[in-house]
Amino acid sequence: KDRRVKLEVLFHQERSFDRGASPAPILMVNDGGDKEGGRRGKVADGLEIGGSVDEVEEAKWRFQAEMLRSECNLLRIEKEIAMKKMERKKKRMEK
């Protein structure tokens, strides 16, 4: 259950950052053996899952910073690949 809560928090944070400052509700299928096809419920807000407002905000900023670092690294790698490709094409054209 602890692992599921952590996953729900990550999904909540990801959707919050994707859509701006307003958090979006996440719907989960209840796997409690319900024969009616599963009931859906709103995932608890970050405050209900645990932690104070400051801790939740800090976690959001850390998550966003990590995502930006990852994106910058990916862009840097893409740039290096594009530059190498351009150099190869330039050498071929000079021949």
Biopython code that builds the backbone (N, CA, C, O; Angstrom):
import numpy as np
from Bio.PDB.StructureBuilder import StructureBuilder

atoms = [
    (1, "LYS", "N", (0.834, -1.198, 0.000)),
    (1, "LYS", "CA", (0.000, 0.000, 0.000)),
    (1, "LYS", "C", (0.872, 1.252, 0.000)),
    (1, "LYS", "O", (0.538, 2.237, -0.658)),
    (2, "ASP", "N", (1.985, 1.224, 0.731)),
    (2, "ASP", "CA", (2.887, 2.379, 0.779)),
    (2, "ASP", "C", (3.424, 2.689, -0.620)),
    (2, "ASP", "O", (3.560, 3.852, -1.000)),
    (3, "ARG", "N", (3.725, 1.640, -1.374)),
    (3, "ARG", "CA", (4.239, 1.821, -2.731)),
    (3, "ARG", "C", (3.186, 2.457, -3.636)),
    (3, "ARG", "O", (3.509, 3.309, -4.465)),
    (4, "ARG", "N", (1.920, 2.042, -3.477)),
    (4, "ARG", "CA", (0.833, 2.595, -4.279)),
    (4, "ARG", "C", (0.617, 4.071, -3.962)),
    (4, "ARG", "O", (0.352, 4.870, -4.861)),
    (5, "VAL", "N", (0.730, 4.430, -2.691)),
    (5, "VAL", "CA", (0.565, 5.828, -2.288)),
    (5, "VAL", "C", (1.658, 6.679, -2.924)),
    (5, "VAL", "O", (1.381, 7.771, -3.421)),
    (6, "LYS", "N", (2.896, 6.192, -2.913)),
    (6, "LYS", "CA", (3.998, 6.938, -3.521)),
    (6, "LYS", "C", (3.767, 7.124, -5.019)),
    (6, "LYS", "O", (4.026, 8.198, -5.562)),
    (7, "LEU", "N", (3.279, 6.075, -5.685)),
    (7, "LEU", "CA", (2.999, 6.162, -7.110)),
    (7, "LEU", "C", (1.898, 7.179, -7.384)),
    (7, "LEU", "O", (1.982, 7.947, -8.342)),
    (8, "GLU", "N", (0.873, 7.185, -6.552)),
    (8, "GLU", "CA", (-0.217, 8.144, -6.707)),
    (8, "GLU", "C", (0.289, 9.576, -6.531)),
    (8, "GLU", "O", (-0.138, 10.481, -7.248)),
    (9, "VAL", "N", (1.193, 9.778, -5.581)),
    (9, "VAL", "CA", (1.768, 11.111, -5.362)),
    (9, "VAL", "C", (2.540, 11.552, -6.598)),
    (9, "VAL", "O", (2.423, 12.702, -7.020)),
    (10, "LEU", "N", (3.332, 10.650, -7.187)),
    (10, "LEU", "CA", (4.096, 10.998, -8.383)),
    (10, "LEU", "C", (3.181, 11.350, -9.550)),
    (10, "LEU", "O", (3.428, 12.322, -10.263)),
    (11, "PHE", "N", (2.118, 10.557, -9.749)),
    (11, "PHE", "CA", (1.171, 10.872, -10.817)),
    (11, "PHE", "C", (0.520, 12.223, -10.575)),
    (11, "PHE", "O", (0.331, 13.008, -11.503)),
    (12, "HIS", "N", (0.181, 12.485, -9.325)),
    (12, "HIS", "CA", (-0.450, 13.761, -8.967)),
    (12, "HIS", "C", (0.491, 14.924, -9.290)),
    (12, "HIS", "O", (0.069, 15.928, -9.863)),
    (13, "GLN", "N", (1.756, 14.784, -8.922)),
    (13, "GLN", "CA", (2.732, 15.841, -9.182)),
    (13, "GLN", "C", (2.939, 16.037, -10.677)),
    (13, "GLN", "O", (2.997, 17.170, -11.156)),
    (14, "GLU", "N", (3.051, 14.936, -11.416)),
    (14, "GLU", "CA", (3.284, 15.042, -12.847)),
    (14, "GLU", "C", (2.136, 15.765, -13.541)),
    (14, "GLU", "O", (2.366, 16.635, -14.381)),
    (15, "ARG", "N", (0.924, 15.416, -13.199)),
    (15, "ARG", "CA", (-0.225, 16.069, -13.823)),
    (15, "ARG", "C", (-0.338, 17.521, -13.396)),
    (15, "ARG", "O", (-0.776, 18.362, -14.181)),
    (16, "SER", "N", (0.049, 17.829, -12.167)),
    (16, "SER", "CA", (0.023, 19.219, -11.703)),
    (16, "SER", "C", (0.983, 20.071, -12.518)),
    (16, "SER", "O", (0.643, 21.188, -12.906)),
    (17, "PHE", "N", (2.170, 19.558, -12.780)),
    (17, "PHE", "CA", (3.155, 20.324, -13.532)),
    (17, "PHE", "C", (2.789, 20.413, -15.005)),
    (17, "PHE", "O", (3.060, 21.427, -15.647)),
    (18, "ASP", "N", (2.176, 19.363, -15.550)),
    (18, "ASP", "CA", (1.803, 19.379, -16.964)),
    (18, "ASP", "C", (0.713, 20.401, -17.257)),
    (18, "ASP", "O", (0.702, 20.996, -18.334)),
    (19, "ARG", "N", (-0.184, 20.611, -16.337)),
    (19, "ARG", "CA", (-1.330, 21.477, -16.581)),
    (19, "ARG", "C", (-1.231, 22.815, -15.874)),
    (19, "ARG", "O", (-2.219, 23.548, -15.832)),
    (20, "GLY", "N", (-0.115, 23.152, -15.335)),
    (20, "GLY", "CA", (0.036, 24.418, -14.625)),
    (20, "GLY", "C", (-0.051, 24.206, -13.134)),
    (20, "GLY", "O", (0.267, 23.129, -12.630)),
    (21, "ALA", "N", (-0.479, 25.226, -12.434)),
    (21, "ALA", "CA", (-0.475, 25.192, -10.969)),
    (21, "ALA", "C", (-1.641, 24.417, -10.387)),
    (21, "ALA", "O", (-1.544, 23.928, -9.261)),
    (22, "SER", "N", (-2.739, 24.288, -11.116)),
    (22, "SER", "CA", (-3.912, 23.631, -10.537)),
    (22, "SER", "C", (-3.796, 22.117, -10.670)),
    (22, "SER", "O", (-3.670, 21.607, -11.783)),
    (23, "PRO", "N", (-3.836, 21.389, -9.558)),
    (23, "PRO", "CA", (-3.724, 19.939, -9.611)),
    (23, "PRO", "C", (-4.982, 19.301, -10.191)),
    (23, "PRO", "O", (-6.096, 19.760, -9.939)),
    (24, "ALA", "N", (-4.792, 18.239, -10.972)),
    (24, "ALA", "CA", (-5.914, 17.524, -11.562)),
    (24, "ALA", "C", (-6.206, 16.270, -10.749)),
    (24, "ALA", "O", (-5.276, 15.618, -10.275)),
    (25, "PRO", "N", (-7.472, 15.919, -10.578)),
    (25, "PRO", "CA", (-7.794, 14.697, -9.841)),
    (25, "PRO", "C", (-7.414, 13.464, -10.652)),
    (25, "PRO", "O", (-7.471, 13.470, -11.881)),
    (26, "ILE", "N", (-7.028, 12.418, -9.948)),
    (26, "ILE", "CA", (-6.671, 11.158, -10.579)),
    (26, "ILE", "C", (-7.703, 10.126, -10.157)),
    (26, "ILE", "O", (-8.015, 9.998, -8.973)),
    (27, "LEU", "N", (-8.227, 9.399, -11.118)),
    (27, "LEU", "CA", (-9.209, 8.373, -10.810)),
    (27, "LEU", "C", (-8.525, 7.021, -10.848)),
    (27, "LEU", "O", (-7.765, 6.730, -11.771)),
    (28, "MET", "N", (-8.794, 6.191, -9.843)),
    (28, "MET", "CA", (-8.203, 4.866, -9.757)),
    (28, "MET", "C", (-9.310, 3.825, -9.729)),
    (28, "MET", "O", (-10.387, 4.072, -9.188)),
    (29, "VAL", "N", (-9.046, 2.664, -10.310)),
    (29, "VAL", "CA", (-9.994, 1.566, -10.240)),
    (29, "VAL", "C", (-9.787, 0.864, -8.912)),
    (29, "VAL", "O", (-8.658, 0.546, -8.539)),
    (30, "ASN", "N", (-10.880, 0.622, -8.198)),
    (30, "ASN", "CA", (-10.807, -0.054, -6.913)),
    (30, "ASN", "C", (-10.602, -1.539, -7.161)),
    (30, "ASN", "O", (-11.434, -2.184, -7.799)),
    (31, "ASP", "N", (-9.494, -2.088, -6.660)),
    (31, "ASP", "CA", (-9.205, -3.504, -6.861)),
    (31, "ASP", "C", (-9.582, -4.334, -5.634)),
    (31, "ASP", "O", (-8.951, -5.352, -5.354)),
    (32, "GLY", "N", (-10.590, -3.908, -4.919)),
    (32, "GLY", "CA", (-11.011, -4.593, -3.706)),
    (32, "GLY", "C", (-11.985, -5.733, -3.942)),
    (32, "GLY", "O", (-12.720, -6.095, -3.024)),
    (33, "GLY", "N", (-12.023, -6.315, -5.133)),
    (33, "GLY", "CA", (-12.898, -7.435, -5.408)),
    (33, "GLY", "C", (-14.337, -7.026, -5.652)),
    (33, "GLY", "O", (-15.241, -7.835, -5.442)),
    (34, "ASP", "N", (-14.575, -5.830, -6.076)),
    (34, "ASP", "CA", (-15.927, -5.342, -6.341)),
    (34, "ASP", "C", (-16.432, -5.967, -7.635)),
    (34, "ASP", "O", (-15.788, -5.830, -8.675)),
    (35, "LYS", "N", (-17.581, -6.654, -7.589)),
    (35, "LYS", "CA", (-18.125, -7.363, -8.744)),
    (35, "LYS", "C", (-18.821, -6.427, -9.729)),
    (35, "LYS", "O", (-19.179, -6.865, -10.822)),
    (36, "GLU", "N", (-19.022, -5.183, -9.390)),
    (36, "GLU", "CA", (-19.768, -4.261, -10.238)),
    (36, "GLU", "C", (-18.873, -3.563, -11.256)),
    (36, "GLU", "O", (-19.233, -2.498, -11.758)),
    (37, "GLY", "N", (-17.732, -4.131, -11.566)),
    (37, "GLY", "CA", (-16.861, -3.532, -12.564)),
    (37, "GLY", "C", (-15.870, -2.548, -11.984)),
    (37, "GLY", "O", (-15.147, -1.886, -12.729)),
    (38, "GLY", "N", (-15.825, -2.443, -10.697)),
    (38, "GLY", "CA", (-14.863, -1.547, -10.055)),
    (38, "GLY", "C", (-15.443, -0.176, -9.802)),
    (38, "GLY", "O", (-16.082, 0.413, -10.675)),
    (39, "ARG", "N", (-15.219, 0.327, -8.608)),
    (39, "ARG", "CA", (-15.666, 1.680, -8.280)),
    (39, "ARG", "C", (-14.504, 2.620, -8.474)),
    (39, "ARG", "O", (-13.347, 2.246, -8.282)),
    (40, "ARG", "N", (-14.814, 3.830, -8.851)),
    (40, "ARG", "CA", (-13.767, 4.825, -9.052)),
    (40, "ARG", "C", (-13.836, 5.845, -7.937)),
    (40, "ARG", "O", (-14.920, 6.212, -7.483)),
    (41, "GLY", "N", (-12.679, 6.299, -7.500)),
    (41, "GLY", "CA", (-12.626, 7.295, -6.437)),
    (41, "GLY", "C", (-11.534, 8.299, -6.705)),
    (41, "GLY", "O", (-10.578, 8.007, -7.423)),
    (42, "LYS", "N", (-11.663, 9.459, -6.145)),
    (42, "LYS", "CA", (-10.664, 10.513, -6.328)),
    (42, "LYS", "C", (-9.471, 10.228, -5.420)),
    (42, "LYS", "O", (-9.625, 9.931, -4.235)),
    (43, "VAL", "N", (-8.301, 10.325, -5.994)),
    (43, "VAL", "CA", (-7.082, 10.109, -5.212)),
    (43, "VAL", "C", (-6.919, 11.270, -4.248)),
    (43, "VAL", "O", (-7.234, 12.416, -4.570)),
    (44, "ALA", "N", (-6.429, 10.959, -3.082)),
    (44, "ALA", "CA", (-6.255, 11.987, -2.051)),
    (44, "ALA", "C", (-5.284, 13.062, -2.513)),
    (44, "ALA", "O", (-4.333, 12.788, -3.245)),
    (45, "ASP", "N", (-5.535, 14.273, -2.080)),
    (45, "ASP", "CA", (-4.642, 15.389, -2.377)),
    (45, "ASP", "C", (-3.324, 15.163, -1.638)),
    (45, "ASP", "O", (-3.274, 14.380, -0.690)),
    (46, "GLY", "N", (-2.276, 15.830, -2.058)),
    (46, "GLY", "CA", (-0.958, 15.666, -1.444)),
    (46, "GLY", "C", (-0.969, 15.875, 0.052)),
    (46, "GLY", "O", (-0.218, 15.215, 0.770)),
    (47, "LEU", "N", (-1.807, 16.784, 0.543)),
    (47, "LEU", "CA", (-1.869, 17.049, 1.980)),
    (47, "LEU", "C", (-2.481, 15.877, 2.732)),
    (47, "LEU", "O", (-2.082, 15.585, 3.859)),
    (48, "GLU", "N", (-3.448, 15.204, 2.117)),
    (48, "GLU", "CA", (-4.086, 14.075, 2.788)),
    (48, "GLU", "C", (-3.180, 12.861, 2.811)),
    (48, "GLU", "O", (-3.268, 12.048, 3.730)),
    (49, "ILE", "N", (-2.312, 12.719, 1.824)),
    (49, "ILE", "CA", (-1.415, 11.578, 1.761)),
    (49, "ILE", "C", (-0.365, 11.672, 2.860)),
    (49, "ILE", "O", (0.091, 10.649, 3.371)),
    (50, "GLY", "N", (0.010, 12.858, 3.216)),
    (50, "GLY", "CA", (0.973, 13.019, 4.302)),
    (50, "GLY", "C", (1.865, 14.216, 4.073)),
    (50, "GLY", "O", (2.246, 14.514, 2.940)),
    (51, "GLY", "N", (2.193, 14.891, 5.136)),
    (51, "GLY", "CA", (3.101, 16.018, 5.046)),
    (51, "GLY", "C", (2.383, 17.341, 5.159)),
    (51, "GLY", "O", (1.178, 17.444, 4.930)),
    (52, "SER", "N", (3.154, 18.354, 5.520)),
    (52, "SER", "CA", (2.604, 19.696, 5.655)),
    (52, "SER", "C", (2.588, 20.379, 4.292)),
    (52, "SER", "O", (3.087, 19.836, 3.306)),
    (53, "VAL", "N", (2.017, 21.558, 4.252)),
    (53, "VAL", "CA", (1.947, 22.323, 3.005)),
    (53, "VAL", "C", (3.353, 22.616, 2.493)),
    (53, "VAL", "O", (3.618, 22.484, 1.298)),
    (54, "ASP", "N", (4.256, 23.012, 3.387)),
    (54, "ASP", "CA", (5.630, 23.328, 2.988)),
    (54, "ASP", "C", (6.338, 22.109, 2.408)),
    (54, "ASP", "O", (7.060, 22.224, 1.417)),
    (55, "GLU", "N", (6.137, 20.942, 3.018)),
    (55, "GLU", "CA", (6.779, 19.723, 2.527)),
    (55, "GLU", "C", (6.264, 19.352, 1.148)),
    (55, "GLU", "O", (7.035, 18.937, 0.282)),
    (56, "VAL", "N", (4.965, 19.498, 0.941)),
    (56, "VAL", "CA", (4.378, 19.179, -0.357)),
    (56, "VAL", "C", (4.900, 20.141, -1.420)),
    (56, "VAL", "O", (5.269, 19.717, -2.515)),
    (57, "GLU", "N", (4.934, 21.432, -1.101)),
    (57, "GLU", "CA", (5.437, 22.423, -2.056)),
    (57, "GLU", "C", (6.909, 22.172, -2.377)),
    (57, "GLU", "O", (7.320, 22.264, -3.534)),
    (58, "GLU", "N", (7.700, 21.858, -1.354)),
    (58, "GLU", "CA", (9.119, 21.582, -1.588)),
    (58, "GLU", "C", (9.288, 20.354, -2.476)),
    (58, "GLU", "O", (10.136, 20.340, -3.369)),
    (59, "ALA", "N", (8.484, 19.331, -2.231)),
    (59, "ALA", "CA", (8.551, 18.124, -3.055)),
    (59, "ALA", "C", (8.177, 18.434, -4.501)),
    (59, "ALA", "O", (8.777, 17.892, -5.429)),
    (60, "LYS", "N", (7.192, 19.300, -4.693)),
    (60, "LYS", "CA", (6.799, 19.688, -6.054)),
    (60, "LYS", "C", (7.938, 20.406, -6.762)),
    (60, "LYS", "O", (8.225, 20.131, -7.926)),
    (61, "TRP", "N", (8.590, 21.336, -6.049)),
    (61, "TRP", "CA", (9.692, 22.080, -6.656)),
    (61, "TRP", "C", (10.874, 21.168, -6.953)),
    (61, "TRP", "O", (11.520, 21.305, -7.991)),
    (62, "ARG", "N", (11.157, 20.243, -6.050)),
    (62, "ARG", "CA", (12.265, 19.306, -6.293)),
    (62, "ARG", "C", (11.971, 18.430, -7.507)),
    (62, "ARG", "O", (12.844, 18.190, -8.341)),
    (63, "PHE", "N", (10.731, 17.960, -7.592)),
    (63, "PHE", "CA", (10.329, 17.127, -8.726)),
    (63, "PHE", "C", (10.465, 17.916, -10.030)),
    (63, "PHE", "O", (10.991, 17.405, -11.019)),
    (64, "GLN", "N", (9.990, 19.154, -10.025)),
    (64, "GLN", "CA", (10.075, 19.981, -11.225)),
    (64, "GLN", "C", (11.529, 20.266, -11.597)),
    (64, "GLN", "O", (11.881, 20.248, -12.776)),
    (65, "ALA", "N", (12.370, 20.528, -10.608)),
    (65, "ALA", "CA", (13.788, 20.779, -10.870)),
    (65, "ALA", "C", (14.446, 19.545, -11.483)),
    (65, "ALA", "O", (15.245, 19.661, -12.412)),
    (66, "GLU", "N", (14.113, 18.376, -10.968)),
    (66, "GLU", "CA", (14.670, 17.134, -11.511)),
    (66, "GLU", "C", (14.210, 16.914, -12.952)),
    (66, "GLU", "O", (14.995, 16.483, -13.797)),
    (67, "MET", "N", (12.957, 17.204, -13.227)),
    (67, "MET", "CA", (12.438, 17.070, -14.591)),
    (67, "MET", "C", (13.153, 18.039, -15.534)),
    (67, "MET", "O", (13.489, 17.670, -16.659)),
    (68, "LEU", "N", (13.386, 19.269, -15.086)),
    (68, "LEU", "CA", (14.088, 20.246, -15.924)),
    (68, "LEU", "C", (15.537, 19.833, -16.173)),
    (68, "LEU", "O", (16.047, 19.990, -17.283)),
    (69, "ARG", "N", (16.201, 19.306, -15.143)),
    (69, "ARG", "CA", (17.572, 18.815, -15.322)),
    (69, "ARG", "C", (17.608, 17.691, -16.350)),
    (69, "ARG", "O", (18.478, 17.660, -17.221)),
    (70, "SER", "N", (16.664, 16.777, -16.242)),
    (70, "SER", "CA", (16.608, 15.658, -17.182)),
    (70, "SER", "C", (16.353, 16.143, -18.602)),
    (70, "SER", "O", (16.968, 15.659, -19.552)),
    (71, "GLU", "N", (15.448, 17.096, -18.738)),
    (71, "GLU", "CA", (15.144, 17.630, -20.061)),
    (71, "GLU", "C", (16.355, 18.346, -20.655)),
    (71, "GLU", "O", (16.629, 18.210, -21.848)),
    (72, "CYS", "N", (17.079, 19.104, -19.840)),
    (72, "CYS", "CA", (18.291, 19.782, -20.316)),
    (72, "CYS", "C", (19.339, 18.771, -20.774)),
    (72, "CYS", "O", (19.984, 18.964, -21.804)),
    (73, "ASN", "N", (19.506, 17.700, -20.013)),
    (73, "ASN", "CA", (20.461, 16.664, -20.408)),
    (73, "ASN", "C", (20.057, 16.030, -21.733)),
    (73, "ASN", "O", (20.906, 15.789, -22.592)),
    (74, "LEU", "N", (18.774, 15.760, -21.902)),
    (74, "LEU", "CA", (18.289, 15.174, -23.145)),
    (74, "LEU", "C", (18.531, 16.123, -24.321)),
    (74, "LEU", "O", (18.971, 15.693, -25.387)),
    (75, "LEU", "N", (18.248, 17.402, -24.128)),
    (75, "LEU", "CA", (18.477, 18.383, -25.194)),
    (75, "LEU", "C", (19.957, 18.495, -25.540)),
    (75, "LEU", "O", (20.316, 18.636, -26.709)),
    (76, "ARG", "N", (20.812, 18.433, -24.530)),
    (76, "ARG", "CA", (22.256, 18.488, -24.773)),
    (76, "ARG", "C", (22.703, 17.292, -25.611)),
    (76, "ARG", "O", (23.484, 17.444, -26.550)),
    (77, "ILE", "N", (22.207, 16.109, -25.271)),
    (77, "ILE", "CA", (22.557, 14.902, -26.018)),
    (77, "ILE", "C", (22.046, 14.999, -27.452)),
    (77, "ILE", "O", (22.758, 14.646, -28.393)),
    (78, "GLU", "N", (20.811, 15.477, -27.620)),
    (78, "GLU", "CA", (20.256, 15.637, -28.968)),
    (78, "GLU", "C", (21.083, 16.621, -29.787)),
    (78, "GLU", "O", (21.298, 16.408, -30.980)),
    (79, "LYS", "N", (21.547, 17.691, -29.158)),
    (79, "LYS", "CA", (22.374, 18.682, -29.855)),
    (79, "LYS", "C", (23.681, 18.050, -30.310)),
    (79, "LYS", "O", (24.115, 18.264, -31.442)),
    (80, "GLU", "N", (24.313, 17.268, -29.428)),
    (80, "GLU", "CA", (25.570, 16.610, -29.785)),
    (80, "GLU", "C", (25.378, 15.673, -30.966)),
    (80, "GLU", "O", (26.212, 15.632, -31.870)),
    (81, "ILE", "N", (24.288, 14.923, -30.963)),
    (81, "ILE", "CA", (24.006, 14.001, -32.068)),
    (81, "ILE", "C", (23.788, 14.773, -33.362)),
    (81, "ILE", "O", (24.310, 14.393, -34.410)),
    (82, "ALA", "N", (23.017, 15.856, -33.290)),
    (82, "ALA", "CA", (22.753, 16.670, -34.484)),
    (82, "ALA", "C", (24.041, 17.287, -35.023)),
    (82, "ALA", "O", (24.237, 17.351, -36.237)),
    (83, "MET", "N", (24.914, 17.740, -34.133)),
    (83, "MET", "CA", (26.181, 18.342, -34.569)),
    (83, "MET", "C", (27.065, 17.300, -35.262)),
    (83, "MET", "O", (27.670, 17.594, -36.293)),
    (84, "LYS", "N", (27.143, 16.096, -34.710)),
    (84, "LYS", "CA", (27.939, 15.032, -35.333)),
    (84, "LYS", "C", (27.375, 14.677, -36.704)),
    (84, "LYS", "O", (28.124, 14.481, -37.661)),
    (85, "LYS", "N", (26.059, 14.597, -36.789)),
    (85, "LYS", "CA", (25.405, 14.278, -38.055)),
    (85, "LYS", "C", (25.690, 15.365, -39.092)),
    (85, "LYS", "O", (25.957, 15.063, -40.255)),
    (86, "MET", "N", (25.633, 16.619, -38.672)),
    (86, "MET", "CA", (25.903, 17.738, -39.566)),
    (86, "MET", "C", (27.355, 17.709, -40.050)),
    (86, "MET", "O", (27.624, 17.976, -41.221)),
    (87, "GLU", "N", (28.281, 17.388, -39.157)),
    (87, "GLU", "CA", (29.693, 17.291, -39.539)),
    (87, "GLU", "C", (29.905, 16.188, -40.571)),
    (87, "GLU", "O", (30.654, 16.372, -41.530)),
    (88, "ARG", "N", (29.254, 15.047, -40.380)),
    (88, "ARG", "CA", (29.385, 13.945, -41.343)),
    (88, "ARG", "C", (28.863, 14.363, -42.716)),
    (88, "ARG", "O", (29.494, 14.085, -43.735)),
    (89, "LYS", "N", (27.705, 15.032, -42.738)),
    (89, "LYS", "CA", (27.137, 15.487, -44.013)),
    (89, "LYS", "C", (28.051, 16.516, -44.674)),
    (89, "LYS", "O", (28.216, 16.516, -45.894)),
    (90, "LYS", "N", (28.643, 17.388, -43.866)),
    (90, "LYS", "CA", (29.548, 18.414, -44.388)),
    (90, "LYS", "C", (30.769, 17.767, -45.032)),
    (90, "LYS", "O", (31.197, 18.185, -46.108)),
    (91, "LYS", "N", (31.334, 16.745, -44.378)),
    (91, "LYS", "CA", (32.500, 16.042, -44.921)),
    (91, "LYS", "C", (32.152, 15.337, -46.221)),
    (91, "LYS", "O", (32.952, 15.333, -47.157)),
    (92, "ARG", "N", (30.955, 14.736, -46.291)),
    (92, "ARG", "CA", (30.528, 14.064, -47.519)),
    (92, "ARG", "C", (30.379, 15.056, -48.669)),
    (92, "ARG", "O", (30.752, 14.758, -49.804)),
    (93, "MET", "N", (29.840, 16.220, -48.376)),
    (93, "MET", "CA", (29.632, 17.229, -49.424)),
    (93, "MET", "C", (30.959, 17.788, -49.927)),
    (93, "MET", "O", (31.074, 18.144, -51.100)),
    (94, "GLU", "N", (31.959, 17.868, -49.055)),
    (94, "GLU", "CA", (33.263, 18.388, -49.451)),
    (94, "GLU", "C", (34.006, 17.419, -50.356)),
    (94, "GLU", "O", (34.866, 17.841, -51.129)),
    (95, "LYS", "N", (33.695, 16.128, -50.277)),
    (95, "LYS", "CA", (34.390, 15.116, -51.094)),
    (95, "LYS", "C", (33.938, 15.154, -52.489)),
    (95, "LYS", "O", (34.415, 14.375, -53.313)),
]
sb = StructureBuilder()
sb.init_structure("model")
sb.init_model(0)
sb.init_chain("A")
sb.init_seg("    ")
for serial, (resi, resn, name, xyz) in enumerate(atoms, 1):
    if name == "N":
        sb.init_residue(resn, " ", resi, " ")
    sb.init_atom(name, np.array(xyz, "f"), 0.0, 1.0, " ", f" {name:<3s}", serial, name[0])
structure = sb.get_structure()
